[in-house]
Amino acid sequence: MANMEALLAPFLSPLLALLIISVLFGALLGFAVQKFKVTTNPLVDQINALLPQTQCAQCGYPGCKPYAEAISSGAPINLCPPGGENTINQLAHLLDVKAIPLDPDLVEETAPKVAVIREAECIGCTFCIQACPVDAIVGAAQQMHSVIASECTGCELCEAPCPVDCIDFVTVDAEASKSPPEKSLSEQACIRCGLCVDACPVDLLPQQLYWFAQGKAYDKAREHRLMDCIECGLCHAVCPSHIPLVQYYQAAKLAIKDQDEKLQQALLIKQRFDYREQRLAKERAQIEQRRRARAELAQAKAKQSDLIQAALARAKNKTATEKSPDTQHGN
């Protein structure tokens, strides 16, 4: 036993030191986590998720996230022209407030647009690149610029800075097939007979799906497995009211797909906007660091110059004292 203790003795001190260091680092890490913890408001994130992420600043705020923060603090919910009535209704439902029309002082809700640069007229000034909130314009100084159409939000912020007015905005036409079918002369009201339910080979509820599709309640339609519909047409074939159920389902599916694509696009645009803000913040920090370095260098040079001038003044005074008549007479 004594031999074992003698063998372990040289290792006890290093192990104890490592244990103490580990505890200290753990405490320091815990303190840092609490000290620099970034707290976010979940409501702001929920509001921001409903905004269209065009970052167009038409609401009076520099981006969708600042507007979301303002809404959470009591700002009106009707300041977003790109979002329009749909966004206002979603915000009203989320915040449990009354939906109000779009602010009349703002531009009216319009169809989605993308910017197009007339490249032959572009002079490569880069002003549009600096104005784009999502970095959707590529080019270099004194070189032709071009717009990445898939990333452009149509915010029009690049139009005003352009000195040669070579930017146009083209409307993105919506697909006509996304609209529900028009009611035919033979179509009648649903009588809730349930024949469509018995006929469905994938065990769906065609009657409920029809109501959801007709009422544009796409979230409910998704929950009731609309996307599982194989569009076989059996529900339509047995319907005594001659309702074109499959056509309603197809229109609703396209609308849901469009919603998903817009959501994905909004997430990508938000990511590009966030990356741009981080890049600009880093550039501003680097500029400020260089400015401080220049100021410190100038201050050091000025201090060195003052020391040199003071030394020259002392030498001059000493020389003048040595050559003064009183000093020579004393000698």
C-alpha positions in Angstrom: 0.0 0.0 0.0 2.8 2.4 0.9 4.5 1.5 -2.4 1.3 2.3 -4.3 1.0 5.7 -2.6 4.6 6.4 -3.4 4.0 5.7 -7.0 0.9 7.8 -7.2 2.3 10.8 -5.3 4.0 12.4 -8.3 0.7 12.4 -10.3 -1.6 13.8 -7.6 -0.4 17.4 -7.8 -0.8 17.7 -11.6 -4.2 16.0 -11.5 -5.3 18.4 -8.7 -4.1 21.3 -10.7 -6.0 20.2 -13.8 -9.1 19.7 -11.8 -8.8 23.2 -10.3 -8.2 24.7 -13.8 -11.2 22.8 -15.2 -13.5 24.1 -12.5 -12.2 27.7 -13.0 -12.7 27.5 -16.8 -16.2 26.0 -16.3 -17.2 28.8 -14.0 -15.7 31.4 -16.4 -17.6 29.9 -19.3 -20.9 29.9 -17.3 -20.4 33.5 -16.4 -19.7 34.4 -20.0 -22.8 32.6 -21.2 -25.0 34.5 -18.7 -23.1 37.8 -19.3 -23.3 37.8 -23.1 -26.5 35.9 -23.5 -28.6 37.3 -26.4 -32.2 37.4 -25.5 -34.8 37.4 -28.3 -38.5 38.1 -28.2 -40.4 35.0 -29.6 -43.3 37.3 -30.7 -40.9 39.3 -32.9 -39.7 36.1 -34.6 -43.3 35.0 -35.2 -44.3 38.4 -36.6 -41.1 38.5 -38.8 -42.0 35.1 -40.2 -45.3 36.4 -41.5 -43.8 39.4 -43.2 -42.8 39.0 -46.9 -39.1 39.6 -46.3 -38.8 42.0 -49.3 -36.7 44.4 -47.1 -38.2 47.2 -49.2 -38.5 49.8 -46.4 -41.9 50.9 -47.7 -43.3 50.5 -44.2 -41.0 53.3 -43.0 -38.6 50.9 -41.3 -35.2 49.7 -42.7 -36.2 46.1 -43.0 -38.8 43.4 -42.1 -37.1 42.6 -38.7 -37.2 46.2 -37.5 -40.8 46.5 -38.6 -41.6 43.3 -36.7 -40.0 44.7 -33.6 -42.1 47.9 -34.0 -45.3 45.9 -34.4 -44.5 44.0 -31.1 -44.2 47.4 -29.5 -47.6 48.7 -30.8 -46.9 49.9 -34.4 -49.8 49.5 -36.9 -50.0 46.2 -38.8 -51.1 47.8 -42.1 -47.9 49.3 -43.3 -46.7 46.5 -45.6 -47.7 47.0 -49.3 -45.9 43.8 -50.5 -47.7 41.7 -47.9 -51.0 43.4 -48.6 -54.3 42.1 -47.1 -53.1 38.6 -46.6 -50.2 39.6 -44.3 -52.5 42.1 -42.5 -55.0 39.3 -41.8 -52.3 36.9 -40.6 -50.8 39.5 -38.3 -54.3 40.4 -36.9 -54.9 36.7 -36.2 -51.5 36.3 -34.5 -51.9 39.4 -32.3 -55.6 38.9 -31.8 -56.5 42.4 -33.1 -58.9 43.6 -35.7 -57.7 43.5 -39.3 -57.6 47.0 -40.9 -57.1 48.1 -44.6 -53.7 48.9 -45.9 -52.6 52.5 -45.0 -53.9 54.7 -47.8 -50.8 56.9 -47.6 -48.7 54.0 -48.8 -48.6 52.6 -52.4 -51.3 50.1 -53.3 -50.7 46.4 -53.3 -49.3 45.3 -56.6 -48.3 42.2 -58.4 -44.7 40.9 -57.6 -42.0 42.6 -59.6 -38.3 42.0 -60.4 -35.7 44.6 -61.5 -34.1 44.4 -64.9 -31.0 46.5 -65.8 -30.7 47.7 -69.4 -27.1 46.5 -69.5 -26.2 48.5 -72.6 -26.9 51.7 -70.8 -25.3 50.7 -67.4 -22.2 52.8 -66.6 -21.0 50.6 -63.7 -21.4 53.2 -61.0 -22.3 50.5 -58.3 -24.9 52.7 -56.7 -27.6 50.1 -57.3 -25.4 47.4 -55.7 -25.0 49.5 -52.6 -28.7 50.1 -52.4 -29.9 46.5 -52.8 -30.8 45.1 -49.4 -30.4 41.5 -50.4 -27.3 41.6 -52.7 -29.3 40.6 -55.7 -27.2 42.7 -58.1 -23.8 41.6 -59.3 -21.1 43.7 -61.1 -18.1 45.8 -60.4 -17.0 49.4 -60.7 -17.0 50.6 -64.4 -18.4 47.2 -65.4 -21.8 46.1 -66.5 -24.2 45.1 -63.7 -26.9 42.5 -63.8 -29.8 41.4 -61.5 -30.2 37.9 -60.1 -33.9 37.6 -60.9 -34.5 34.7 -58.5 -33.1 36.7 -55.6 -34.7 40.1 -56.4 -37.6 41.2 -54.2 -38.8 44.0 -56.4 -38.3 46.6 -53.5 -37.4 49.3 -56.1 -34.6 50.7 -53.7 -32.1 50.5 -56.6 -34.1 52.7 -58.9 -33.6 56.1 -57.2 -29.7 55.9 -56.9 -29.3 55.0 -60.6 -27.8 58.2 -62.3 -28.7 57.0 -65.9 -32.2 55.6 -65.1 -31.4 52.2 -66.7 -33.5 50.0 -64.3 -36.9 48.8 -65.2 -39.3 46.7 -63.1 -41.1 43.8 -64.8 -44.3 42.3 -63.3 -44.2 38.6 -62.5 -47.4 37.1 -63.9 -49.2 34.7 -61.5 -50.3 31.4 -62.9 -53.9 31.4 -63.9 -54.3 27.8 -62.9 -53.9 28.7 -59.3 -57.4 30.1 -59.3 -60.3 27.8 -58.4 -62.4 26.6 -61.3 -65.5 28.5 -62.3 -68.8 26.9 -61.4 -70.3 25.0 -64.3 -74.0 25.1 -65.1 -74.4 21.4 -64.0 -72.7 21.9 -60.6 -75.0 22.1 -57.6 -74.6 22.6 -53.9 -73.1 19.7 -51.9 -75.8 17.6 -50.2 -73.4 15.9 -47.8 -74.4 12.4 -49.1 -71.0 10.9 -48.2 -70.6 8.9 -51.5 -67.3 10.6 -52.2 -65.9 9.4 -48.8 -66.8 5.8 -49.7 -65.3 6.1 -53.1 -61.9 7.6 -52.1 -59.2 4.9 -52.5 -56.8 6.6 -50.1 -59.2 7.1 -47.2 -59.5 10.9 -47.5 -62.5 13.1 -46.7 -63.3 14.7 -50.1 -66.3 16.6 -48.8 -64.2 18.5 -46.1 -61.3 19.0 -48.6 -63.8 20.6 -51.0 -65.0 23.0 -48.4 -61.4 23.9 -47.4 -60.3 24.3 -51.0 -63.4 26.5 -51.8 -62.8 28.6 -48.7 -59.0 28.8 -49.3 -58.4 27.3 -45.9 -55.2 25.7 -47.1 -53.7 25.0 -43.7 -56.8 22.9 -42.8 -56.7 21.2 -46.2 -53.0 20.3 -45.6 -53.9 18.9 -42.2 -56.6 16.7 -43.8 -54.0 15.3 -46.2 -55.0 17.1 -49.4 -51.5 16.5 -50.8 -52.1 12.7 -50.5 -54.9 13.0 -53.1 -54.0 10.9 -56.2 -56.6 12.8 -58.3 -58.2 9.6 -59.5 -61.5 11.3 -60.1 -63.7 8.7 -58.4 -65.1 11.3 -55.9 -66.2 13.4 -58.9 -67.7 10.5 -60.7 -70.0 9.5 -57.8 -71.0 13.1 -56.8 -74.7 13.6 -57.5 -74.2 17.4 -57.4 -71.6 17.2 -60.3 -69.0 19.1 -58.3 -65.6 19.1 -60.1 -63.9 18.0 -56.9 -60.5 17.2 -58.5 -60.3 20.6 -60.1 -60.8 22.3 -56.7 -58.1 20.0 -55.3 -55.7 20.8 -58.1 -56.2 24.5 -57.6 -55.7 24.2 -53.8 -52.6 22.1 -54.3 -51.1 24.7 -56.6 -51.9 27.4 -54.1 -50.3 25.4 -51.3 -47.2 24.8 -53.4 -47.1 28.5 -54.2 -47.3 29.3 -50.5 -44.4 26.9 -49.7 -42.3 28.4 -52.5 -42.9 31.9 -51.3 -42.1 30.9 -47.7 -38.9 29.3 -48.8 -38.0 32.3 -50.9 -38.7 34.6 -48.0 -36.4 32.5 -45.8 -33.6 32.7 -48.4 -34.1 36.5 -48.8 -34.1 37.0 -45.0 -30.8 35.0 -44.9 -29.3 37.1 -47.6 -30.4 40.3 -45.8 -28.9 39.1 -42.5 -25.6 38.1 -44.2 -25.5 41.6 -45.8 -26.1 43.3 -42.5 -23.4 41.2 -40.9 -21.0 42.1 -43.7 -21.7 45.8 -43.5 -21.3 45.7 -39.8 -17.9 44.0 -40.1 -16.9 46.5 -42.7 -17.9 49.4 -40.5 -16.0 47.9 -37.6 -12.9 47.6 -39.8 -13.2 51.2 -41.0 -13.6 52.4 -37.4 -10.6 50.3 -36.3 -8.5 51.8 -39.1 -9.7 55.3 -38.2 -8.7 54.8 -34.6 -5.3 53.4 -35.6 -4.7 56.5 -37.8 -5.8 58.8 -35.0 -3.5 57.0 -32.5 -0.6 57.2 -35.0 -1.2 60.9 -35.6 -1.4 61.5 -31.9 1.8 59.6 -31.3 3.5 61.6 -34.1 2.2 64.9 -32.6 3.5 63.9 -29.2 6.8 63.0 -30.7 6.9 66.3 -32.5 6.1 68.1 -29.2 9.0 66.3 -27.5 11.4 67.2 -30.3 10.3 70.9 -30.2 10.7 71.0 -26.5 14.2 69.5 -26.7 15.1 72.0 -29.4 13.8 74.8 -27.2 15.8 73.6 -24.3 18.9 73.4 -26.4 18.3 76.9 -27.8 17.8 78.3 -24.3 20.9 76.6 -23.1 22.9 78.0 -26.0 21.5 81.5 -25.5 22.3 81.3 -21.8 25.9 80.3 -22.5 26.4 83.2 -24.9 24.8 85.9 -22.7 27.1 88.8 -21.5 26.4 87.9 -17.8 27.7 84.4 -18.3 30.8 85.6 -20.2 31.5 88.3 -17.5 31.3 85.7 -14.8 33.8 83.7 -16.6 
